[in-house]
Amino acid sequence: MSGRRTTLILTLLLIVIGAGWALTQPLNKIAVSTGYQPLGLVFWQALIGAVILGAICAATGRLFRPTRDQWVMALVIALIGTVLPAVASYRAAVHLPAGVLSILLSLVPIISFPIAMAMATDHFSLRRFAGLTTGLVAVLLIALPEASLPDPAMVLWIPVALIAPAFYALEGNVVAKFGTYRMDAVQTLFLASCIGAVTALPAALAMGQFILPAEIGKPEAALIVSAAVHAAVYTGYVWLVGRAGPLFAVQVSYLVTVFGLVWSMLLLGERYAPQIWAALALMLVGMALVQPRPELKPRAALPEAGQDA
């Protein structure tokens, strides 16, 4: 296969992954439309993801017996990468437009920068600080002007929406600092999804948020599709990182942000004030500024199975 054709195929796959990941935002909005509570949704999301990722592990010979360290790391990732951010996302989705949530979620690489400095896994960079500042200006552009959101009262839910990207940024830094103890990315997410389901179930039952639908309607279908799409695109992303490298694959973050607005307009009929589009532009600039520059010696971002992450 020629280099040009390979590049075209990888680029198309990148677009598909970005569009698929972005689809989960409006689907989450649909899932909460009938009053389902977060913990019940988180349980089913984690369970569906665990089943799909478990099937992938079985089909590719990746099933394994976790060690104590692997259980601990998977528990940490389940809490800060699945349960807690998902609860916040579902809660915010009730009150905020899905497109706005997509823009706020793109803060992950921007928030990751100060966390990395605090954890001593990165050093100060004026360029990345400029990216952090630009991202904060984008958030203020959404939150401050009354005309930005359909209802000014929605601004109260922006801090809740920021919980998810903050946890995702923390998760990335924890993995970068401590590794995943010889699990690859799919194995890690599979084990974390299992723990997430086991953790969310008793919490949902205790708080009266457990869901057992009598039939599969639009919200239930949206939840199933969202969980399935997330598992599929995550697996595709992991493959893409290994095949094309992290600096190529990381561009998916831009596509997720843009497609998040596109899907929300198409599926939910959302329309946005000029300030929202300006915030989108600023957020994309901020994301570009905080992305790592290419190194002289390339290195793999994700390990092969059986190596430390």
N, C-alpha and C positions, 0 to 999 in steps of 0.2 A: 504494500500500500504506500502510495507516494506521501511525502511529507505534507504537501498542501491538502491532500484529501484527509489525512489523519487530523490535521489542525481543524479542518472544517467539521469533522465528526465530533471532535472534542468540544468545539465551540457550541455546536448544536446541543450536545449533551449538557453543557454548562447552562444553556438557556432553559432547557427542559427542567433541570434540577431547580434553577432559580424560580421558574414559574410554578413548579410543584410545591416548593417550600412556601411561596407566597400565598398559595391557595388556602393554606391552613388558617390564615387569619380570618377571611370572611366565613369560612366553614365553622370556625369557633364561634363567631358572632351568631350564626344560624343555630348552633347547638344550644346556646343559652337563651334563645328567643322565647322559649315556653316556660322559663322559670327553673330549669334544672340548676342545682347548686354545684359549686366548684368541685368538692371532694368526690362526689359521685361521678362526675365527668372525668376527673383525674384517674380514678380507679379503672374505668373502662378504657381510657386512652392508654394507660400503662399496660393493661392486660392485653389489649389488641396488639400493641407494639411488641410485647414480649412473645406473643404467639408467632408473629411474622418474623421477628429477628431470630427466634429460636429455630424456626424452620430453615432460615438462611444458614444459621450455624450448623444445623444437622446436614443440610445439603452440601455444604462446603467442608465438612469434616472439622468444624471448629468447636464442637461441644467439648466441655472440659469440666473437671472437678475443681471448683474454686478453692484457693488457699485462704487462710485467715486474712492476710493482707489484701487479697483481692475482694473479699467480702466487705472489709472496712471501706476500701476505696469506692466500691460500687454503692455502698450505703450513703457515703458522702455525696456522690454524684446523683443518686436517686433523690436526695433531699434538696440539694442546691441546684440541680440541673433538671429535675422533673417535677416533683411534688410542689414545692414552694413557688417556683415561678409559674407553674401551670395554674395553681389556685389564684394567684394574683392576676394572671392573664384572663382567666375566665371571669373573674369578678369585674375587671376593667372593661371586658368586652360587652358587658350588659349596658354600660353607660357611655362608652366612647365609640366613635366611628372606627370601623376596621382599618380604613386607610391611615388614620392617625396612629393607631396601634402599630401599623407596619413601620411608619416613620420612627416612632419612639423605640421600637425593637432594634432598629439599626444602630442604636447607641452602644450596642455590645462592644465593638472594637474600640470605641471612644472611651467608654467607662473602664475598659480593661487596662488602659494605659496607667492611670493613677494607682490602680490595684497592683499592677505589676511592679511599680516603683516601691509601693509599701511592702511588698513581699520580696523585694530585692531580686526580682527576676528580670528586671529591665532598668535602664538608666534614663535620666532626664534627656529629652530632646526638644529643642525649640520648635521644630516642625510638628512634632506630635502634640506638644502643648497648644500650638495654634489650632490643630485639629480638634482637641478637647474643647477649646474656647468656642470654636465655630459650631460644634455640636450643641453646646449649652445655649448659644444664641438661637439656634434653631428651635430648641425646646421653649425658650422664652417667647419666640415669635408665635408659637402655637398657644401658649398659656396666657400671655398678657393681653393682646388685643381682644376685645369682646366679640369682634366680628369673625374671628378665626374659627370658632366652633359653633355648631348649630344652636346650642344652648349654653349660655355663659356658665351655668352651674356645672357643666361637664369638666371645667378646669379643676374641680376638687378631686377628680379621679385620675388626673395625670400623675400625681405621685404614686398611686397604686399601680398604674401602667408601667412606671419606671422600675418597679420591684423586679420584674422578670428580666430585663436586660442587665440589671445589676447582678442578679444571681448567675445569669449565664456568663457574664464577664468574670465573676469570682470562680465559677466552675472551670473555665478555660485556664485561669492562672493556677488553680490548684493542680490540675492535670499537668500543666507545663512544669510545675515545681517538683511534684512528687512522682509523676508517671502513673501508669496504670498496672504496674506489677505483672508484666508479661502478658497482659490481655491486649488484643488489638481493639480497634474502635468499635467494631460490631459486637464483639464479645462483651465489651464494657457496657455498651448501651443495652444489650440483652439482659445482663445480670442486673443492671440498674433498673430496668423496666420491671423485672420480676419483683425486686425489692419495693419499687414504687407502688406496684399493685397491692402487695401484701401490707404495706404501710398505710395506703389510702383507704383500704377496705374497712378496717375497724374504726378508723376516724370518721368515715362517712356514715357507718352504722351508728356510732355513738352520737353524732350530731344530727341524725335524721336526714342526711343528704344522700343516702344510697338510692341508686336508680335501678329499677328492674322494669323496663318498658313492656307493656302488654303487646305492642306492635311497633314495627319499624316505620316511623314517620319521617318527615323532613329533618327535624333536629337530630334524631337518632342516626339517620343515614349520614348526616353531615359529620357527626362524631366518628363514625366508623371510617368514612372516607378520609377524614383528617388524620386519624391515627395510622391508617394504612399508607397514605401518601408520605407522611413524615418518616416512617420506617423505610420506605422504598427510596426516597430521595436522599436520606442519610446514608444508606448503603451505597447509592450511586456516587455521593460526594466523597466517601472514603475511597472508593475505587478511583475516582478522578484525581484525587490528591496523589495517590500512588502512581498513576499513569502520566499525569501532566505536570505534577509538582504543586506545592502549596501556593506559590505566587500566582499561578494561573487560576487555581481553584478558588482562591479567596475572593476573586471578582464576583462570585455568586452573591455576595452580600449586597452589591449594588442592584443586581437583578431582582433579588427578593424584595428590596425596598420599592422599586418601581412597579414590579408586577403586583405587589400588595395593593397599591392604589388602583391599578388597572382592574384586577379581579373584584375589588370592592365596588368599583363603579359599575362593572358588568353584572355582577351577581346581586348586589344590594341596592343598586341605584344611587350610591353615594355621590355627592358633588361637593367640591371643596372651594373655600374662599381663596383669594390670591395669596393670603399670608401662609396658607398650608403649602401651596406650591413653592413659595419662597423658602419655607422651612425645609422642604424636600431638597431643593437645590443646595442649601447650606449644609444639610446633613450629608449629602453625597460628597461635598467638598471636604467636610470634616473627616469622613471615612477614608478618603484618599490620602489625607495628610497623616493619619495615624497608622496606615498600613506600613509594614516593614519594607525596607528597600531590598532589592536583590543582593545576595551576597556573592563574593567572588567564587567561593566554593559551595556548590549546591549541597543541601543536605535534606534528607527525607523528613517530612513533618510528622508522618505517622509510621509506626514500625510495622514490620511483618508480624504475623502471628508468632507468639513465643518470644518476642523481644520487648524490652521496656519501652514505654511510650515516652 
